[in-house]
Amino acid sequence: MEKGLGWAVLVCFVLWCAGAVVPMVQTVKVIFWGQDYSILSFIITLFDKGEWFLLILVGLFGVANPLFKLDQLYRVWRRLDVHGDRINKALMRIDLISKWSMADVFVVAVLVAVAKTSSFLANAHVKPGLYLFAASSIGSMLIAYFLKQSVERHQLKIEKQTTSRS
């Protein structure tokens, strides 16, 4: 497999970690009071306020889904045996996860929209964490595409070698 894909998975993981802790949104109320929110601080705030549905939503799409996808991408990249049934199942899992991969950014965008419209005395500004988080999500989609292409190319190469030997 291409060596660069492993590094790309690592970069996406670092981007996700930074996006989870670096503020994504800054709310400013009545000019003087403001607060920065990251994914982790959103989760803590939702837990403190007992907003269980939103907590589960943000936890699933903001934390679990991206981390699970990066884990699966890394595991497929590390596999040396590209002609087994296990790698095809892993690629199917990645395809399933990928269908939801922009949902994490969508959930964050909804949170930004809610913060912007929650009060006529409040204003919200996008911070670098949102861009880091989005870059991780888009990067993982690109990695999934290139990884699948790489596996298919290797499988085709192996298939051609076995048919030429027969």
C-alpha positions in Angstrom: 0.0 0.0 0.0 1.1 3.5 -0.5 3.2 4.8 2.4 1.7 8.3 2.2 -1.8 7.1 3.2 -0.6 6.0 6.6 0.9 9.4 7.2 -2.3 11.0 5.9 -4.3 9.0 8.5 -2.0 10.3 11.2 -2.3 13.9 10.0 -6.2 13.5 10.0 -6.1 12.2 13.5 -4.0 15.1 14.7 -6.3 17.5 12.9 -9.3 15.8 14.6 -7.6 16.0 18.0 -6.9 19.7 17.4 -10.4 20.3 16.1 -11.8 18.7 19.2 -10.0 20.9 21.7 -9.3 24.1 19.8 -12.4 26.5 20.0 -14.8 26.2 17.1 -17.2 28.9 18.0 -17.0 32.0 20.2 -20.2 33.4 21.5 -20.3 37.0 22.5 -23.2 38.3 24.6 -23.8 42.0 25.1 -20.4 42.9 23.8 -18.5 42.1 27.0 -19.1 38.5 27.9 -18.0 35.8 25.6 -17.2 32.1 25.7 -15.2 29.8 23.3 -16.6 26.3 22.5 -14.8 23.3 21.2 -16.3 19.9 20.6 -15.2 18.7 24.0 -16.5 21.8 25.8 -19.8 21.4 23.8 -20.0 17.9 25.2 -19.3 19.0 28.7 -21.9 21.8 28.5 -24.5 19.4 27.1 -23.8 16.9 29.9 -24.0 19.6 32.5 -27.3 20.9 31.2 -28.7 17.4 30.7 -29.2 17.7 27.0 -28.9 13.9 26.4 -30.2 13.8 22.8 -27.7 16.5 21.6 -25.0 14.9 23.8 -25.5 11.6 22.0 -25.7 13.2 18.6 -22.5 15.2 19.1 -20.8 12.2 20.8 -21.7 9.9 17.9 -21.0 12.2 15.0 -18.4 14.4 16.5 -16.3 11.9 18.4 -17.1 8.2 17.8 -17.7 8.2 14.0 -14.6 10.1 13.0 -12.3 8.2 15.4 -13.8 4.8 14.3 -13.3 5.8 10.6 -9.7 6.8 11.2 -9.1 3.6 13.1 -10.6 1.5 10.2 -8.6 3.4 7.6 -5.4 2.8 9.5 -6.1 -0.9 10.0 -6.8 -1.4 6.3 -3.7 0.6 5.3 -1.6 -1.7 7.6 -2.9 -4.9 6.1 -0.5 -6.6 3.9 -2.9 -9.3 2.6 -5.1 -7.4 0.1 -6.6 -10.5 -1.5 -8.5 -11.7 1.6 -12.1 -11.5 2.5 -11.3 -9.5 5.6 -10.0 -6.5 3.7 -13.2 -6.4 1.6 -15.3 -6.4 4.7 -13.2 -3.6 6.2 -13.6 -1.6 3.0 -17.4 -2.2 3.2 -17.3 -0.9 6.9 -15.4 2.2 5.7 -17.9 2.8 2.9 -20.7 2.6 5.5 -18.9 5.0 7.9 -18.1 7.3 5.0 -21.8 7.8 4.2 -22.0 9.6 7.6 -18.6 11.3 7.5 -19.8 14.8 6.8 -22.6 14.4 9.5 -20.0 15.4 12.1 -19.3 18.7 10.4 -23.1 19.2 9.9 -23.7 18.6 13.6 -21.1 21.2 14.5 -22.6 23.6 11.9 -26.0 23.2 13.5 -24.5 24.0 16.9 -23.0 27.2 15.4 -26.3 28.1 13.9 -28.1 27.6 17.2 -25.5 29.7 19.0 -25.9 32.5 16.4 -29.7 32.5 16.7 -30.2 31.7 20.4 -30.5 35.3 21.5 -30.8 38.7 19.9 -28.1 39.9 22.3 -25.6 37.1 21.3 -23.3 36.8 18.4 -21.2 33.8 17.4 -18.0 33.8 15.5 -16.3 30.8 13.8 -12.9 29.9 15.2 -10.0 27.8 13.8 -11.2 24.5 15.5 -14.1 24.3 13.0 -11.7 24.4 10.1 -9.4 21.8 11.7 -12.3 19.5 12.3 -13.7 20.0 8.7 -10.2 19.3 7.3 -10.0 16.1 9.2 -13.4 15.0 7.9 -12.6 15.9 4.3 -9.1 14.4 4.6 -10.5 11.1 5.9 -13.0 11.0 2.9 -10.1 11.4 0.5 -8.0 8.8 2.3 -10.9 6.3 2.1 -11.2 7.0 -1.7 -7.5 6.6 -2.4 -7.2 3.6 0.0 -10.0 1.8 -1.8 -8.4 2.6 -5.2 -5.1 1.2 -3.9 -6.6 -2.0 -2.7 -8.5 -2.5 -5.9 -5.3 -1.9 -7.9 -3.3 -4.4 -5.8 -6.1 -7.0 -6.1 -6.2 -6.5 -9.9 -2.5 -6.9 -10.1 -2.6 -10.2 -8.0 -5.5 -11.4 -10.2 -3.5 -10.8 -13.4 -0.5 -12.6 -12.0 -2.6 -15.6 -11.0 -4.3 -15.8 -14.4 -1.0 -15.4 -16.3 0.5 -18.3 -14.4 -2.4 -20.6 -15.3 
